[in-house]
C-alpha cells in the first residue's frame, strides 16, 4: 500500500489485486495512509489451494477490472 501511495503521488496510476478476505484490512490501511483513491480489484478467497486452472480463471475474470483501474482517467481507449 505504501508503494501504491508513492506511485499515485508521483502521478503513476496504480491498483492492486487481493482476495476478498482483505477488503477491511486494505480499506483501513488506505485510510491510515490518508488516501483511498487507488481502486482495488478483489478476487474470490481463498487463493492458496487453487489449481493452476482455477487461478487462470480468476485472473481472466479480474483482468477487465484491472485494466479499467489502471487506465482510469486515460484519454486513450
Jmol script that loads the backbone (N, CA, C; Angstrom):
load data "model"
ATOM      1  N   UNK A   1       0.816  -1.186   0.000  1.00  0.00           N
ATOM      2  CA  UNK A   1       0.000   0.000   0.000  1.00  0.00           C
ATOM      3  C   UNK A   1       0.863   1.254   0.000  1.00  0.00           C
ATOM      4  N   UNK A   2       1.968   1.224   0.724  1.00  0.00           N
ATOM      5  CA  UNK A   2       2.870   2.377   0.739  1.00  0.00           C
ATOM      6  C   UNK A   2       3.412   2.649  -0.665  1.00  0.00           C
ATOM      7  N   UNK A   3       3.764   1.591  -1.382  1.00  0.00           N
ATOM      8  CA  UNK A   3       4.257   1.758  -2.754  1.00  0.00           C
ATOM      9  C   UNK A   3       3.190   2.370  -3.651  1.00  0.00           C
ATOM     10  N   UNK A   4       1.946   1.933  -3.485  1.00  0.00           N
ATOM     11  CA  UNK A   4       0.859   2.489  -4.294  1.00  0.00           C
ATOM     12  C   UNK A   4       0.668   3.968  -4.003  1.00  0.00           C
ATOM     13  N   UNK A   5       0.727   4.331  -2.743  1.00  0.00           N
ATOM     14  CA  UNK A   5       0.588   5.741  -2.373  1.00  0.00           C
ATOM     15  C   UNK A   5       1.700   6.567  -3.009  1.00  0.00           C
ATOM     16  N   UNK A   6       2.926   6.039  -2.990  1.00  0.00           N
ATOM     17  CA  UNK A   6       4.056   6.758  -3.586  1.00  0.00           C
ATOM     18  C   UNK A   6       3.896   6.876  -5.097  1.00  0.00           C
ATOM     19  N   UNK A   7       3.472   5.808  -5.745  1.00  0.00           N
ATOM     20  CA  UNK A   7       3.254   5.857  -7.194  1.00  0.00           C
ATOM     21  C   UNK A   7       2.191   6.885  -7.552  1.00  0.00           C
ATOM     22  N   UNK A   8       1.061   6.829  -6.859  1.00  0.00           N
ATOM     23  CA  UNK A   8      -0.024   7.774  -7.126  1.00  0.00           C
ATOM     24  C   UNK A   8       0.438   9.207  -6.880  1.00  0.00           C
ATOM     25  N   UNK A   9       1.221   9.437  -5.835  1.00  0.00           N
ATOM     26  CA  UNK A   9       1.733  10.779  -5.542  1.00  0.00           C
ATOM     27  C   UNK A   9       2.638  11.283  -6.658  1.00  0.00           C
ATOM     28  N   UNK A  10       3.309  10.357  -7.341  1.00  0.00           N
ATOM     29  CA  UNK A  10       4.183  10.714  -8.464  1.00  0.00           C
ATOM     30  C   UNK A  10       3.439  10.762  -9.792  1.00  0.00           C
ATOM     31  N   UNK A  11       2.113  10.584  -9.752  1.00  0.00           N
ATOM     32  CA  UNK A  11       1.315  10.657 -10.968  1.00  0.00           C
ATOM     33  C   UNK A  11       1.235   9.367 -11.754  1.00  0.00           C
ATOM     34  N   UNK A  12       1.676   8.272 -11.159  1.00  0.00           N
ATOM     35  CA  UNK A  12       1.609   6.968 -11.818  1.00  0.00           C
ATOM     36  C   UNK A  12       0.343   6.260 -11.349  1.00  0.00           C
ATOM     37  N   UNK A  13      -0.497   5.897 -12.279  1.00  0.00           N
ATOM     38  CA  UNK A  13      -1.736   5.209 -11.941  1.00  0.00           C
ATOM     39  C   UNK A  13      -1.416   3.834 -11.376  1.00  0.00           C
ATOM     40  N   UNK A  14      -2.048   3.493 -10.264  1.00  0.00           N
ATOM     41  CA  UNK A  14      -1.761   2.228  -9.595  1.00  0.00           C
ATOM     42  C   UNK A  14      -3.047   1.544  -9.158  1.00  0.00           C
ATOM     43  N   UNK A  15      -2.954   0.260  -8.972  1.00  0.00           N
ATOM     44  CA  UNK A  15      -4.030  -0.535  -8.389  1.00  0.00           C
ATOM     45  C   UNK A  15      -3.401  -1.745  -7.737  1.00  0.00           C
ATOM     46  N   UNK A  16      -4.203  -2.535  -7.064  1.00  0.00           N
ATOM     47  CA  UNK A  16      -3.696  -3.785  -6.503  1.00  0.00           C
ATOM     48  C   UNK A  16      -4.780  -4.838  -6.571  1.00  0.00           C
ATOM     49  N   UNK A  17      -4.337  -6.075  -6.510  1.00  0.00           N
ATOM     50  CA  UNK A  17      -5.245  -7.218  -6.529  1.00  0.00           C
ATOM     51  C   UNK A  17      -5.064  -7.965  -5.215  1.00  0.00           C
ATOM     52  N   UNK A  18      -6.178  -8.269  -4.572  1.00  0.00           N
ATOM     53  CA  UNK A  18      -6.151  -9.029  -3.321  1.00  0.00           C
ATOM     54  C   UNK A  18      -7.407  -9.883  -3.265  1.00  0.00           C
ATOM     55  N   UNK A  19      -7.415 -10.828  -2.362  1.00  0.00           N
ATOM     56  CA  UNK A  19      -8.628 -11.634  -2.214  1.00  0.00           C
ATOM     57  C   UNK A  19      -9.610 -10.910  -1.297  1.00  0.00           C
ATOM     58  N   UNK A  20     -10.856 -11.303  -1.389  1.00  0.00           N
ATOM     59  CA  UNK A  20     -11.929 -10.636  -0.654  1.00  0.00           C
ATOM     60  C   UNK A  20     -11.735 -10.687   0.861  1.00  0.00           C
ATOM     61  N   UNK A  21     -10.920 -11.587   1.334  1.00  0.00           N
ATOM     62  CA  UNK A  21     -10.634 -11.674   2.767  1.00  0.00           C
ATOM     63  C   UNK A  21      -9.981 -10.395   3.287  1.00  0.00           C
ATOM     64  N   UNK A  22      -9.361  -9.627   2.410  1.00  0.00           N
ATOM     65  CA  UNK A  22      -8.557  -8.485   2.829  1.00  0.00           C
ATOM     66  C   UNK A  22      -9.212  -7.131   2.567  1.00  0.00           C
ATOM     67  N   UNK A  23     -10.493  -7.101   2.259  1.00  0.00           N
ATOM     68  CA  UNK A  23     -11.178  -5.833   1.981  1.00  0.00           C
ATOM     69  C   UNK A  23     -11.072  -4.876   3.168  1.00  0.00           C
ATOM     70  N   UNK A  24     -11.447  -5.318   4.341  1.00  0.00           N
ATOM     71  CA  UNK A  24     -11.430  -4.436   5.516  1.00  0.00           C
ATOM     72  C   UNK A  24     -10.009  -3.972   5.840  1.00  0.00           C
ATOM     73  N   UNK A  25      -9.050  -4.874   5.741  1.00  0.00           N
ATOM     74  CA  UNK A  25      -7.659  -4.516   6.059  1.00  0.00           C
ATOM     75  C   UNK A  25      -7.103  -3.494   5.079  1.00  0.00           C
ATOM     76  N   UNK A  26      -7.378  -3.670   3.797  1.00  0.00           N
ATOM     77  CA  UNK A  26      -6.849  -2.713   2.820  1.00  0.00           C
ATOM     78  C   UNK A  26      -7.550  -1.369   2.938  1.00  0.00           C
ATOM     79  N   UNK A  27      -8.843  -1.380   3.218  1.00  0.00           N
ATOM     80  CA  UNK A  27      -9.553  -0.116   3.432  1.00  0.00           C
ATOM     81  C   UNK A  27      -8.976   0.631   4.634  1.00  0.00           C
ATOM     82  N   UNK A  28      -8.724  -0.088   5.716  1.00  0.00           N
ATOM     83  CA  UNK A  28      -8.177   0.536   6.922  1.00  0.00           C
ATOM     84  C   UNK A  28      -6.780   1.096   6.664  1.00  0.00           C
ATOM     85  N   UNK A  29      -5.954   0.351   5.951  1.00  0.00           N
ATOM     86  CA  UNK A  29      -4.597   0.836   5.684  1.00  0.00           C
ATOM     87  C   UNK A  29      -4.624   2.050   4.765  1.00  0.00           C
ATOM     88  N   UNK A  30      -5.493   2.045   3.768  1.00  0.00           N
ATOM     89  CA  UNK A  30      -5.599   3.202   2.875  1.00  0.00           C
ATOM     90  C   UNK A  30      -6.013   4.447   3.660  1.00  0.00           C
ATOM     91  N   UNK A  31      -7.000   4.295   4.535  1.00  0.00           N
ATOM     92  CA  UNK A  31      -7.428   5.430   5.361  1.00  0.00           C
ATOM     93  C   UNK A  31      -6.284   5.907   6.261  1.00  0.00           C
ATOM     94  N   UNK A  32      -5.547   4.970   6.842  1.00  0.00           N
ATOM     95  CA  UNK A  32      -4.440   5.332   7.728  1.00  0.00           C
ATOM     96  C   UNK A  32      -3.348   6.088   6.983  1.00  0.00           C
ATOM     97  N   UNK A  33      -3.175   5.764   5.707  1.00  0.00           N
ATOM     98  CA  UNK A  33      -2.170   6.448   4.891  1.00  0.00           C
ATOM     99  C   UNK A  33      -2.702   7.750   4.299  1.00  0.00           C
ATOM    100  N   UNK A  34      -3.991   8.005   4.509  1.00  0.00           N
ATOM    101  CA  UNK A  34      -4.572   9.246   4.033  1.00  0.00           C
ATOM    102  C   UNK A  34      -4.966   9.244   2.574  1.00  0.00           C
ATOM    103  N   UNK A  35      -5.145   8.064   2.015  1.00  0.00           N
ATOM    104  CA  UNK A  35      -5.615   8.014   0.641  1.00  0.00           C
ATOM    105  C   UNK A  35      -6.481   6.779   0.449  1.00  0.00           C
ATOM    106  N   UNK A  36      -7.534   6.977  -0.286  1.00  0.00           N
ATOM    107  CA  UNK A  36      -8.430   5.863  -0.577  1.00  0.00           C
ATOM    108  C   UNK A  36      -8.794   5.862  -2.052  1.00  0.00           C
ATOM    109  N   UNK A  37      -8.069   6.623  -2.846  1.00  0.00           N
ATOM    110  CA  UNK A  37      -8.423   6.786  -4.255  1.00  0.00           C
ATOM    111  C   UNK A  37      -7.945   5.640  -5.142  1.00  0.00           C
ATOM    112  N   UNK A  38      -7.002   4.836  -4.685  1.00  0.00           N
ATOM    113  CA  UNK A  38      -6.499   3.747  -5.515  1.00  0.00           C
ATOM    114  C   UNK A  38      -7.538   2.637  -5.545  1.00  0.00           C
ATOM    115  N   UNK A  39      -8.026   2.318  -6.736  1.00  0.00           N
ATOM    116  CA  UNK A  39      -9.031   1.265  -6.803  1.00  0.00           C
ATOM    117  C   UNK A  39      -8.408  -0.105  -6.557  1.00  0.00           C
ATOM    118  N   UNK A  40      -9.138  -0.921  -5.869  1.00  0.00           N
ATOM    119  CA  UNK A  40      -8.702  -2.286  -5.602  1.00  0.00           C
ATOM    120  C   UNK A  40      -9.489  -3.240  -6.483  1.00  0.00           C
ATOM    121  N   UNK A  41      -8.851  -4.327  -6.831  1.00  0.00           N
ATOM    122  CA  UNK A  41      -9.521  -5.411  -7.541  1.00  0.00           C
ATOM    123  C   UNK A  41      -9.464  -6.613  -6.612  1.00  0.00           C
ATOM    124  N   UNK A  42     -10.630  -7.063  -6.187  1.00  0.00           N
ATOM    125  CA  UNK A  42     -10.703  -8.200  -5.273  1.00  0.00           C
ATOM    126  C   UNK A  42     -11.172  -9.438  -6.020  1.00  0.00           C
ATOM    127  N   UNK A  43     -10.538 -10.554  -5.697  1.00  0.00           N
ATOM    128  CA  UNK A  43     -10.908 -11.848  -6.271  1.00  0.00           C
ATOM    129  C   UNK A  43     -11.358 -12.761  -5.139  1.00  0.00           C
ATOM    130  N   UNK A  44     -11.999 -13.848  -5.506  1.00  0.00           N
ATOM    131  CA  UNK A  44     -12.542 -14.778  -4.514  1.00  0.00           C
ATOM    132  C   UNK A  44     -11.442 -15.342  -3.612  1.00  0.00           C
ATOM    133  N   UNK A  45     -11.807 -15.536  -2.377  1.00  0.00           N
ATOM    134  CA  UNK A  45     -10.913 -16.114  -1.370  1.00  0.00           C
ATOM    135  C   UNK A  45     -11.379 -17.542  -1.108  1.00  0.00           C
ATOM    136  N   UNK A  46     -10.531 -18.472  -0.807  1.00  0.00           N
ATOM    137  CA  UNK A  46      -9.087 -18.399  -0.640  1.00  0.00           C
ATOM    138  C   UNK A  46      -8.347 -18.599  -1.960  1.00  0.00           C
ATOM    139  N   UNK A  47      -7.070 -18.301  -1.926  1.00  0.00           N
ATOM    140  CA  UNK A  47      -6.210 -18.422  -3.104  1.00  0.00           C
ATOM    141  C   UNK A  47      -5.297 -19.644  -3.011  1.00  0.00           C
ATOM    142  N   UNK A  48      -4.737 -19.895  -1.845  1.00  0.00           N
ATOM    143  CA  UNK A  48      -3.616 -20.829  -1.721  1.00  0.00           C
ATOM    144  C   UNK A  48      -3.886 -22.250  -2.193  1.00  0.00           C
ATOM    145  N   UNK A  49      -5.105 -22.730  -2.137  1.00  0.00           N
ATOM    146  CA  UNK A  49      -5.374 -24.114  -2.530  1.00  0.00           C
ATOM    147  C   UNK A  49      -5.909 -24.250  -3.948  1.00  0.00           C
ATOM    148  N   UNK A  50      -5.873 -23.198  -4.706  1.00  0.00           N
ATOM    149  CA  UNK A  50      -6.429 -23.240  -6.062  1.00  0.00           C
ATOM    150  C   UNK A  50      -5.468 -23.911  -7.037  1.00  0.00           C
ATOM    151  N   UNK A  51      -6.062 -24.577  -8.008  1.00  0.00           N
ATOM    152  CA  UNK A  51      -5.257 -25.187  -9.068  1.00  0.00           C
ATOM    153  C   UNK A  51      -4.810 -24.102 -10.039  1.00  0.00           C
ATOM    154  N   UNK A  52      -3.880 -24.453 -10.898  1.00  0.00           N
ATOM    155  CA  UNK A  52      -3.440 -23.502 -11.922  1.00  0.00           C
ATOM    156  C   UNK A  52      -4.614 -23.063 -12.783  1.00  0.00           C
ATOM    157  N   UNK A  53      -5.486 -23.990 -13.133  1.00  0.00           N
ATOM    158  CA  UNK A  53      -6.647 -23.657 -13.965  1.00  0.00           C
ATOM    159  C   UNK A  53      -7.588 -22.702 -13.236  1.00  0.00           C
ATOM    160  N   UNK A  54      -7.792 -22.923 -11.949  1.00  0.00           N
ATOM    161  CA  UNK A  54      -8.647 -22.025 -11.168  1.00  0.00           C
ATOM    162  C   UNK A  54      -8.022 -20.636 -11.051  1.00  0.00           C
ATOM    163  N   UNK A  55      -6.716 -20.585 -10.874  1.00  0.00           N
ATOM    164  CA  UNK A  55      -6.029 -19.290 -10.811  1.00  0.00           C
ATOM    165  C   UNK A  55      -6.134 -18.557 -12.145  1.00  0.00           C
ATOM    166  N   UNK A  56      -5.996 -19.296 -13.233  1.00  0.00           N
ATOM    167  CA  UNK A  56      -6.133 -18.679 -14.555  1.00  0.00           C
ATOM    168  C   UNK A  56      -7.540 -18.126 -14.740  1.00  0.00           C
ATOM    169  N   UNK A  57      -8.540 -18.852 -14.273  1.00  0.00           N
ATOM    170  CA  UNK A  57      -9.924 -18.381 -14.383  1.00  0.00           C
ATOM    171  C   UNK A  57     -10.133 -17.120 -13.548  1.00  0.00           C
ATOM    172  N   UNK A  58      -9.568 -17.083 -12.339  1.00  0.00           N
ATOM    173  CA  UNK A  58      -9.666 -15.874 -11.511  1.00  0.00           C
ATOM    174  C   UNK A  58      -9.003 -14.692 -12.200  1.00  0.00           C
ATOM    175  N   UNK A  59      -7.844 -14.929 -12.784  1.00  0.00           N
ATOM    176  CA  UNK A  59      -7.131 -13.861 -13.491  1.00  0.00           C
ATOM    177  C   UNK A  59      -7.926 -13.376 -14.692  1.00  0.00           C
ATOM    178  N   UNK A  60      -8.483 -14.302 -15.450  1.00  0.00           N
ATOM    179  CA  UNK A  60      -9.296 -13.922 -16.608  1.00  0.00           C
ATOM    180  C   UNK A  60     -10.489 -13.075 -16.183  1.00  0.00           C
ATOM    181  N   UNK A  61     -11.111 -13.441 -15.074  1.00  0.00           N
ATOM    182  CA  UNK A  61     -12.276 -12.703 -14.583  1.00  0.00           C
ATOM    183  C   UNK A  61     -11.872 -11.322 -14.081  1.00  0.00           C
ATOM    184  N   UNK A  62     -10.710 -11.214 -13.465  1.00  0.00           N
ATOM    185  CA  UNK A  62     -10.268  -9.946 -12.879  1.00  0.00           C
ATOM    186  C   UNK A  62      -9.655  -8.995 -13.898  1.00  0.00           C
ATOM    187  N   UNK A  63      -9.146  -9.517 -15.001  1.00  0.00           N
ATOM    188  CA  UNK A  63      -8.403  -8.685 -15.954  1.00  0.00           C
ATOM    189  C   UNK A  63      -9.153  -7.433 -16.408  1.00  0.00           C
ATOM    190  N   UNK A  64     -10.426  -7.513 -16.800  1.00  0.00           N
ATOM    191  CA  UNK A  64     -11.107  -6.276 -17.214  1.00  0.00           C
ATOM    192  C   UNK A  64     -11.143  -5.221 -16.104  1.00  0.00           C
ATOM    193  N   UNK A  65     -11.281  -5.657 -14.860  1.00  0.00           N
ATOM    194  CA  UNK A  65     -11.300  -4.702 -13.744  1.00  0.00           C
ATOM    195  C   UNK A  65      -9.916  -4.110 -13.495  1.00  0.00           C
ATOM    196  N   UNK A  66      -8.874  -4.920 -13.670  1.00  0.00           N
ATOM    197  CA  UNK A  66      -7.509  -4.409 -13.523  1.00  0.00           C
ATOM    198  C   UNK A  66      -7.226  -3.374 -14.607  1.00  0.00           C
ATOM    199  N   UNK A  67      -7.579  -3.708 -15.838  1.00  0.00           N
ATOM    200  CA  UNK A  67      -7.359  -2.768 -16.944  1.00  0.00           C
ATOM    201  C   UNK A  67      -8.132  -1.473 -16.736  1.00  0.00           C
ATOM    202  N   UNK A  68      -9.374  -1.580 -16.281  1.00  0.00           N
ATOM    203  CA  UNK A  68     -10.170  -0.378 -16.012  1.00  0.00           C
ATOM    204  C   UNK A  68      -9.520   0.468 -14.920  1.00  0.00           C
ATOM    205  N   UNK A  69      -8.978  -0.186 -13.914  1.00  0.00           N
ATOM    206  CA  UNK A  69      -8.351   0.539 -12.807  1.00  0.00           C
ATOM    207  C   UNK A  69      -7.097   1.276 -13.247  1.00  0.00           C
ATOM    208  N   UNK A  70      -6.275   0.640 -14.068  1.00  0.00           N
ATOM    209  CA  UNK A  70      -5.009   1.278 -14.445  1.00  0.00           C
ATOM    210  C   UNK A  70      -5.142   2.225 -15.628  1.00  0.00           C
ATOM    211  N   UNK A  71      -6.290   2.241 -16.275  1.00  0.00           N
ATOM    212  CA  UNK A  71      -6.499   3.185 -17.375  1.00  0.00           C
ATOM    213  C   UNK A  71      -7.493   4.270 -17.003  1.00  0.00           C
ATOM    214  N   UNK A  72      -7.889   4.332 -15.750  1.00  0.00           N
ATOM    215  CA  UNK A  72      -8.839   5.367 -15.327  1.00  0.00           C
ATOM    216  C   UNK A  72      -8.223   6.737 -15.570  1.00  0.00           C
ATOM    217  N   UNK A  73      -8.999   7.609 -16.098  1.00  0.00           N
ATOM    218  CA  UNK A  73      -8.515   8.948 -16.370  1.00  0.00           C
ATOM    219  C   UNK A  73      -7.698   9.073 -17.637  1.00  0.00           C
ATOM    220  N   UNK A  74      -7.472   7.963 -18.313  1.00  0.00           N
ATOM    221  CA  UNK A  74      -6.690   7.992 -19.549  1.00  0.00           C
ATOM    222  C   UNK A  74      -7.535   8.553 -20.676  1.00  0.00           C
ATOM    223  N   UNK A  75      -6.911   9.328 -21.558  1.00  0.00           N
ATOM    224  CA  UNK A  75      -7.639   9.865 -22.711  1.00  0.00           C
ATOM    225  C   UNK A  75      -7.595   8.901 -23.879  1.00  0.00           C
ATOM    226  N   UNK A  76      -6.818   7.820 -23.740  1.00  0.00           N
ATOM    227  CA  UNK A  76      -6.733   6.826 -24.804  1.00  0.00           C
ATOM    228  C   UNK A  76      -7.740   5.720 -24.551  1.00  0.00           C
ATOM    229  N   UNK A  77      -8.219   5.105 -25.623  1.00  0.00           N
ATOM    230  CA  UNK A  77      -9.155   3.990 -25.480  1.00  0.00           C
ATOM    231  C   UNK A  77      -8.457   2.691 -25.721  1.00  0.00           C
TER     232      UNK A  77
END
end "model"
wireframe off; spacefill off
backbone 0.3
color backbone group
